[in-house]
Amino acid sequence: MAQILTANYHRILPFQPLQEQLRQVAGVQATPYSGAPGAQVAVRIRGAASLSSNAQPLYVVDGMPVFQNTFRPGAGNSLTDVVPAEVQELDNNPLLSIPSEDIEQVEILKGVYETALYGSQGLNGVIRITTRRGQAGKPRLSYSGYGGVQRARTRYDLLDAQEYATLRNEVSQRIGRPLEYSPAQLAALGAGTDWQNELLRTAAVQEHHLGLAGGTAATRYYAAAGYLGQEGVVLNSRLRRYAARAALNQQLGRRLRLDATGSFSQTSQRIPNYYALQNALLAPPTQALTDNPNSGYYVNPVDQARQSFQSPEQQRLLAQAGARYELVTGLTLDVRANLERATLRSRSYLPAFSNFPAGESGNLTFTYRQWIANPALRYARTIGGERHAVTASLETLHQNHNSTAEQHSYIPGSAAGGGSGSRGSNSSFSQATLSFYQLTGSYTFNDRYQVRGTLRRDGSSTFAPNNRWHWLPGAEVRWHAAKEKFWATAPARLDVWAGWGRSSGAGNEGRNSLQIFVPGPRNTNQRISLFLPEQSQQIDAGLEAGLLNNHLTVTAQAYMRRTASAAHAPGQLTSNNSAPQDYVRNAGLELTLQGTWTAGKLQGSSRLAAATNRNRYEAHSASYFSTYQRTADGHPLSTFYGYRTQGLDASGNLRYEDVNGNGQLDFPDQQPLGGGLPKQLLSFGQQLTLGRLEAQVQADAMLGYQVQNTALLYLDAPTSYHNASGRVRARWTPANPAAEVPAAGSEVSAFSTYTLQSGNHARLSALMLSYKVWERETRSVRIWLGGHNLLVLTKYRGYDPNVSSAGSDNQQAGLDAGAYPTARTLVVGLRATL
């Protein structure tokens, strides 16, 4: 059953990323890649069912699939052996191209039947967005805007200069070297350089949107333009977005209706080096901004943020046209066409290093084009009064897309790579088509018993002609039980349903792939992509009851899903039937309570959404390994594997559990330590109205998962090679033998339960207070205050426990590279319709 967010004032907030508002729906997890302006958001609907490294849901805007491409310049190197998604991808959040004020409605499709309707693109769920249209009536000019500030919500607790120098002395004493700092030098050090303070700042944010809507009974129009400007909380980061949108609906006679929409957006970003802030966390506080301890080899973190950056500029065009003609009563021909074009241009810059000057070091250009044609015949008829209701449709869709990429790298100061300064260049071109034919039907008897079904045949040019097409059916039965006559006192509404369906990832070419490492030249590894056409089969059942005269709605759902997850070579859609299959099994429960109430003059609407989910990988052929996690038989995806610590020994060194009893710390001693995917999701929403005053609150919680912070793997080690976390203050000493933190100079080189943390948290995601200062008929003026990420209750010691440095990779959830903090946002806004 689809879950809906509407665009009225009480639902979609203008200052909060749209994906984060989807947490109001039971079973939806929204996790930002980082806190950077315009960062992508990993959305998981009903948990993780795919092994894809980019397992995002399908976005559908005004009926057409969009945003299916990811611009990837390639993987970079990482000191932590984790290649973050924001290093591999230069895409920003595609929903930036649609301002919140242009959105009329958002539907989250997660049910069996709904996802089966989208066949080979419905594997990870569907987010369907309907944009605003004009309305009959006088022209109405609307303005919505806000401005405010952002700050990093929290900071790492690090040693100051005096504490760090004391640690250095203890290390020297332990290994028998002379002390580096005398008592007088220690006393004179003070706090030293706060490197976080040098890179983090208070940043301004503003957004403005101007719209015009109106029309007659036959003609309706809508036009809008918007601007978003955001300075990042990290030095030298920012985002600018310009957007324009227009829509026209025209009724010609009684039978023909035409519509057209077009939108254009341009975003420009400044993205500092991904590791600049992490390097700042590690930089010793005894070091001044002007120090250069390793001449020719050292890069100051502040200089790195200022001089090492990317400057991507992205343009996105969406255009749609449609015609709907009623052939005879109840039978309609519906023809739609869509064009999407996205272009990304970016230049990269490097700081001065050794004998090389600072300057431009590369450029790239990506272009993606998509054309869609979608004709359909639709039939709707009631027979025998209202006793029999029949709907049916027959449609086909042809989707063609291609992409080009051109990338150059060169030595800074070499005239943009001309001549001997060029380090290399490459280009690529890809093209694919997707087609489907679909028959859907629905029959309702006596307004009580309903049967719905879909039969869809999908084909993709990614596969060989003799292995290209496959069937993806779905069905649902629904009982409107409240309309039965046997109820003595019937509830206002009681619907019970059960469904079965199939979907796959075969139509997500360019996105649904698995990144694996293979041996490369000179003893190095290289990443290659294996396409995942994963086929999923799902059943679900649920009920929805409207109680207390529909003032309280209770929705409960249960589901089970099995996804065949084996990777396939290009041109191969299905495995040999005799070959064993690998599966991801996924099951969960969802509960939503939503009610409206009054208490005197106070009116309220409350929503509580809860979900629990479990998944398990069943392997018959292979396991997949990453730096900290494995996908192995009988275990959930994103399971962390490492060593279990068993306190400290008599000298203050960490002890690890010796599983195989051979007296050594080796590979067989690694154990599953927990998973990076949450087992429980909670969300609470509250809207209140008292006269002209209104309030809206969204609070969320994620429970039952672990987070590995790669920065703390170094900061929690009391080696003094770099700065350390405040946790090291409680390290082992002869006077503190009961400590849990190793002694100064101890190595913490193995990934273990020593650094793995619980990600459990509760968050005040959004708060908005508004006051209507003037109203006359349909015109009004309202002022409001808003806040985002105002409070997070957690024991997590990083910037934020809800972060996904590995992007939307279900096999590497729960990784935090500590690169960019989430911000606490405070804004004041105005909304007026005249």
ZIFEN-V685038 format. One record per pair of residues at least 24 apart in sequence whose C-alpha atoms are under 8 Angstrom apart, sorted by the first residue. I is the first residue (numbers start at 0). GAP is how many residues later the second one is. Records with the same first field share a line. If there is no record, write none. Layout:
BEGIN
I=GAP + GAP
END
This chain:
BEGIN
0=108 + 109 + 110 + 113
1=105 + 106 + 107 + 108 + 109 + 112
2=104 + 105 + 106
3=101 + 102 + 103 + 104
4=100 + 101 + 102
5=98 + 99 + 100
6=94 + 96 + 97 + 98
7=96
9=677 + 686
11=88
12=87
13=86 + 87
14=771 + 773
15=750 + 772
17=77 + 82
18=24
22=660 + 677
23=583 + 584 + 585 + 659 + 660 + 661 + 674 + 676
24=83 + 584 + 658
25=564 + 565 + 566 + 583 + 584 + 585 + 655 + 656 + 657
26=563 + 583 + 584 + 585 + 654
27=653
28=652
30=771 + 772 + 773
31=770 + 771 + 772 + 775
32=52 + 53 + 770 + 771 + 772 + 773 + 774
33=769 + 770 + 771 + 785 + 786 + 787 + 788
34=785 + 786 + 787 + 788
35=196 + 201 + 784 + 785 + 786
36=193 + 194 + 195 + 200 + 201 + 202
37=54 + 55 + 58 + 201
38=53 + 54
39=51 + 52 + 53 + 54 + 767
40=52 + 766 + 767
41=762 + 765 + 766
42=765
43=80
44=65 + 79 + 80
45=64 + 542 + 567
46=539 + 566 + 567 + 568 + 630
47=538 + 567 + 589 + 762
48=74 + 75 + 512 + 513 + 514 + 535 + 536 + 537 + 566
49=73 + 74 + 484 + 513 + 515 + 534 + 760
50=462 + 463 + 481 + 514 + 758 + 759 + 760
51=459 + 460 + 461 + 462 + 463 + 480 + 757 + 758
52=458 + 459 + 460 + 461 + 462 + 754 + 755 + 756 + 757 + 758
53=457 + 458 + 459 + 753 + 754 + 755 + 756
54=69 + 456 + 457 + 753 + 754 + 755
55=68 + 752
56=65 + 66 + 67 + 68 + 69 + 70
57=63 + 64 + 66 + 67 + 68 + 69
58=67 + 68 + 69 + 70
59=66 + 67 + 68 + 69
60=67 + 68 + 69 + 70
61=66 + 67 + 68 + 69
62=65 + 66 + 67
63=274 + 308
65=274
66=27
67=440 + 442 + 443
68=299 + 441 + 442
69=440 + 441
70=273 + 295
72=291 + 334
79=630
80=546
81=545 + 724
82=723
83=721 + 722 + 723 + 733
84=720 + 721 + 722
85=188 + 719 + 721
86=187
89=222
95=145
96=144 + 146 + 167 + 168 + 169 + 219
97=145 + 167
98=127 + 144
100=43 + 108
101=29 + 30 + 122 + 143
102=26 + 27 + 28 + 29
103=25 + 26 + 27 + 28
104=24 + 25 + 26
105=24
110=388 + 429
111=362 + 363 + 387 + 388 + 389 + 390 + 426 + 427 + 428
112=340 + 341 + 361 + 362 + 363 + 386 + 387 + 388
114=386 + 388
115=338 + 356 + 357 + 358 + 385 + 386 + 387
116=337 + 339 + 357
117=385
118=337 + 339 + 353 + 354 + 383 + 384 + 385
119=338 + 352 + 383 + 384 + 385 + 386 + 387 + 388
120=382 + 383 + 384 + 385 + 386 + 387
121=381 + 382 + 383
122=380 + 381 + 382 + 411 + 412 + 413
131=90 + 115
132=80 + 87 + 88 + 89 + 114 + 115 + 116
133=79 + 80 + 81 + 86 + 87 + 88 + 113 + 114 + 115
134=78 + 79 + 80 + 81 + 85 + 86
135=78 + 79 + 80 + 81 + 83 + 84
136=77 + 78 + 79
137=76 + 77
138=73 + 74 + 75 + 76
139=72 + 73 + 74 + 693 + 694
140=69 + 70 + 71 + 72 + 692 + 693
141=68 + 69 + 70 + 689 + 690 + 691 + 692
142=65 + 66 + 67 + 68 + 687 + 688 + 689 + 690
143=64 + 65 + 66 + 685 + 686 + 687 + 688
144=61 + 62 + 63 + 64 + 684 + 685 + 686
145=60 + 61 + 62 + 681 + 682 + 683 + 684
146=57 + 58 + 59 + 60 + 680 + 681 + 682
147=56 + 57 + 58 + 677 + 678 + 679 + 680
148=53 + 54 + 55 + 56 + 676 + 677 + 678
149=52 + 53 + 54 + 55 + 83 + 673 + 674 + 675 + 676
150=50 + 51 + 52 + 82 + 672 + 673 + 674
151=48 + 49 + 50 + 81 + 669 + 670 + 671 + 672
152=636 + 637 + 646 + 668 + 669 + 670 + 671
153=645 + 667
154=41 + 643 + 644
155=125 + 569 + 641 + 642 + 643
156=568 + 569 + 640
157=123 + 565 + 566 + 567 + 568
158=126 + 564 + 565 + 566 + 567 + 570
159=30 + 31 + 32 + 33 + 34 + 125 + 126
160=28 + 29 + 30 + 31 + 32 + 123 + 124 + 125
161=24 + 25 + 27 + 28 + 29 + 30 + 124
163=120 + 121 + 122 + 556 + 559 + 560
164=121
166=551 + 553 + 577
167=552
169=574 + 575
170=548 + 549 + 573 + 574
173=570 + 571
188=97
190=94
191=93 + 94 + 95 + 96
192=91 + 92 + 93 + 94 + 95 + 96
193=91
194=85 + 86 + 88 + 90
195=81 + 84 + 85
197=104
198=35 + 36 + 78 + 81 + 103 + 106
199=33 + 34 + 35
200=32 + 33 + 34
201=31
202=27 + 28 + 29 + 30
203=26 + 27 + 28
204=24 + 25 + 26
205=24
217=31 + 32 + 33 + 34
218=29 + 30 + 31 + 32
219=28 + 29 + 30
220=25 + 26 + 27 + 28
221=24 + 25 + 26
222=24
232=588 + 590
233=43 + 586
234=37 + 70 + 71
235=34 + 35 + 36 + 69 + 70
236=32 + 33 + 34 + 35
237=31 + 32 + 33
238=28 + 29 + 30 + 31
239=27 + 28 + 29
240=24 + 25 + 26 + 27
241=24 + 25
254=69 + 70 + 71 + 72
255=67 + 68 + 69 + 70
256=66 + 67 + 68
257=63 + 64 + 65 + 66
258=62 + 63 + 64
259=59 + 60 + 61 + 62
260=58 + 59 + 60
261=55 + 56 + 57 + 58
262=54 + 55 + 56
263=51 + 52 + 53 + 54
264=50 + 51 + 52
265=47 + 48 + 49 + 50
266=46 + 47 + 48
267=43 + 44 + 45 + 46
268=41 + 42 + 43 + 44
269=39 + 40 + 41 + 42
270=38 + 39 + 40 + 41
271=32 + 33 + 34 + 35 + 36 + 37 + 38
272=31 + 32 + 35 + 36 + 37
273=545 + 546
274=544
275=25 + 26 + 28 + 29 + 543
276=24 + 28 + 541 + 542 + 543
277=433 + 539 + 540 + 541
280=430 + 442
281=432 + 433 + 440 + 441 + 442
282=439 + 440
283=438 + 439
284=438
294=59
295=57 + 58 + 59
296=56 + 57
297=55
298=52 + 53 + 54
302=48
303=46 + 47
306=42 + 43 + 44 + 45 + 51 + 52
307=40 + 41 + 42 + 43
308=39 + 40 + 41
309=36 + 37 + 38 + 39
310=35 + 36 + 37
311=32 + 33 + 34 + 35
312=31 + 32 + 33
313=28 + 29 + 30 + 31
314=27 + 28 + 29
315=24 + 25 + 26 + 27
316=24 + 25
329=48 + 49 + 50 + 51
330=46 + 47 + 48 + 49
331=45 + 46 + 47
332=42 + 43 + 44 + 45
333=41 + 42 + 43 + 44
334=38 + 39 + 40 + 41
335=37 + 38 + 39
336=34 + 35 + 36 + 37
337=32 + 33 + 34 + 35
338=30 + 31 + 32 + 33
339=28 + 29 + 30 + 31
340=26 + 27 + 28 + 29
341=25 + 26 + 27
342=24 + 25
348=63
349=62
355=55 + 56
356=55 + 56
357=54 + 55
358=53 + 54
359=51 + 52 + 53 + 56
360=48 + 49 + 50 + 51 + 55 + 56
361=45 + 46 + 47 + 48 + 54 + 55
362=44 + 45 + 46
363=41 + 42 + 43 + 44
364=40 + 41 + 42
365=37 + 38 + 39 + 40
366=36 + 37 + 38
367=33 + 34 + 35 + 36
368=32 + 33 + 34
369=29 + 30 + 31 + 32
370=28 + 29 + 30
371=25 + 26 + 27 + 28
372=24 + 25 + 26
373=24
385=60 + 61
386=57 + 58 + 59 + 60
387=55 + 56 + 57 + 58 + 59
388=53 + 54 + 55 + 56 + 58
389=51 + 52 + 53 + 54
390=50 + 51 + 52
391=47 + 48 + 49 + 50
392=45 + 46 + 47 + 48
393=43 + 44 + 45 + 46
394=42 + 43 + 44
395=39 + 40 + 41 + 42
396=37 + 38 + 39 + 40
397=35 + 36 + 37 + 38
398=34 + 35 + 36
399=31 + 32 + 33 + 34
400=30 + 31 + 32
401=27 + 28 + 29 + 30
402=26 + 27 + 28
403=24 + 25 + 26
404=24
431=28 + 29 + 30 + 77
432=27 + 28 + 29
433=24 + 25 + 26 + 27 + 73
434=24 + 25
446=33 + 36
447=31 + 32 + 33 + 35 + 36
448=28 + 29 + 30 + 31
449=27 + 28 + 29
450=24 + 25 + 26 + 27
451=24 + 25
457=49
458=48
459=46 + 47
461=47 + 108 + 109
462=107 + 108 + 109 + 110
463=107 + 108
466=104 + 105 + 106 + 107
467=103 + 105
471=29 + 30 + 31
472=28 + 29
473=25 + 26 + 27 + 28
474=24 + 25 + 26
475=24
490=54 + 55 + 56 + 57 + 58
491=53 + 54 + 55 + 56 + 57 + 58
492=51 + 52 + 53 + 54 + 57
493=49 + 50 + 51 + 52
494=48 + 49 + 50
495=45 + 46 + 47 + 48
496=44 + 45 + 46
497=41 + 42 + 43 + 44
498=40 + 41 + 42
499=37 + 38 + 39 + 40
500=36 + 37 + 38
501=33 + 34 + 35 + 36
502=32 + 33 + 34
503=29 + 30 + 31 + 32
504=27 + 28 + 29 + 30
505=26 + 27 + 28 + 29 + 67
506=26
507=25
513=53
529=37 + 38 + 39 + 40
530=36 + 37 + 38 + 39
531=33 + 34 + 35 + 36
532=34 + 35 + 40
533=29 + 30 + 31 + 32 + 33
534=28 + 29 + 30
535=25 + 26 + 27 + 28
536=24 + 25 + 26
537=24
549=45
550=44 + 45 + 46
551=41 + 42 + 43 + 44
552=39 + 40 + 41 + 42
553=37 + 38 + 39 + 40
554=35 + 36 + 37 + 38
555=33 + 34 + 35 + 36
556=32 + 33 + 34
557=29 + 30 + 31 + 32
558=28 + 29 + 30
559=25 + 26 + 27 + 28
560=24 + 25 + 26
561=24
579=40 + 41
580=38 + 39 + 40
581=35 + 36 + 37 + 38 + 39
582=34 + 35 + 36
583=31 + 32 + 33 + 34
584=30 + 31 + 32 + 33
585=27 + 28 + 29 + 30
586=26 + 27 + 28
587=24 + 25 + 26
588=24
600=89 + 90
601=86 + 87 + 88 + 89
602=85 + 86 + 87
603=82 + 83 + 84 + 85
604=81 + 82 + 83
605=78 + 79 + 80 + 81
606=76 + 77 + 78 + 79
607=74 + 75 + 76 + 77
608=72 + 73 + 74 + 75
609=70 + 71 + 72 + 73
610=69 + 70 + 71
611=67 + 68 + 69
612=65 + 66 + 67
613=65
625=186
627=123
628=182 + 183
629=181
630=180
635=39
636=38 + 40 + 173 + 174 + 175
637=37 + 38 + 39 + 172 + 173 + 174 + 175 + 176
638=33 + 34 + 35 + 36 + 37 + 172
639=32 + 33 + 34 + 35 + 36
640=29 + 30 + 31 + 32 + 33
641=27 + 28 + 29 + 30 + 31 + 108 + 109 + 110 + 111
642=26 + 27 + 28 + 30 + 107 + 108 + 109 + 110
643=26 + 27 + 29 + 108 + 109 + 110
644=107 + 108 + 109
646=93
647=91 + 92 + 93 + 94
649=87
650=92
651=80 + 81 + 85 + 89 + 90 + 91 + 94
652=89 + 90 + 93 + 94
653=88 + 92 + 94
672=80
673=31 + 32
674=30 + 31 + 139
675=29 + 30 + 31 + 136 + 137 + 138 + 139
676=27 + 28 + 29 + 133 + 136 + 137
677=24 + 25 + 26 + 27
678=24 + 25 + 26
679=24
691=79 + 80 + 81
692=76 + 77 + 78 + 79
693=75 + 76 + 77
694=72 + 73 + 74 + 75
695=70 + 71 + 72 + 73
696=67 + 68 + 69 + 70 + 71
697=66 + 67 + 68 + 69
698=63 + 64 + 65 + 66 + 67
699=62 + 63 + 64 + 65
700=59 + 60 + 61 + 62
701=57 + 58 + 59 + 60
702=56 + 57 + 58
703=54 + 55 + 56
704=53 + 54 + 55 + 109
705=50 + 51 + 52 + 53 + 54 + 108
706=49 + 50 + 51 + 52 + 94 + 107 + 108 + 109
707=47 + 48 + 49 + 106 + 107 + 108
708=46 + 47 + 48 + 89 + 106 + 107 + 108 + 109
709=105 + 106 + 107 + 108
710=106 + 107
711=43
712=35 + 38 + 42
713=34
715=39
716=25 + 29 + 30 + 31
717=24 + 25 + 26 + 27 + 28 + 29
718=25 + 26 + 27 + 28
719=24 + 25
756=39
757=37 + 38
758=35 + 36 + 37 + 42 + 43
759=34 + 35 + 36 + 41
760=31 + 32 + 33 + 34 + 40
761=30 + 31 + 32
762=26 + 27 + 28 + 29 + 30
763=24 + 25 + 26 + 27 + 28
764=24 + 25 + 26
765=24
777=55 + 56
778=53 + 54 + 55
779=52 + 53 + 54
780=49 + 50 + 51 + 52
781=48 + 49 + 50
782=45 + 46 + 47 + 48
783=44 + 45 + 46
784=41 + 42 + 43 + 44
785=40 + 41 + 42 + 43
786=37 + 38 + 39 + 40
787=36 + 37 + 38
788=34 + 35 + 36
789=34 + 35
END
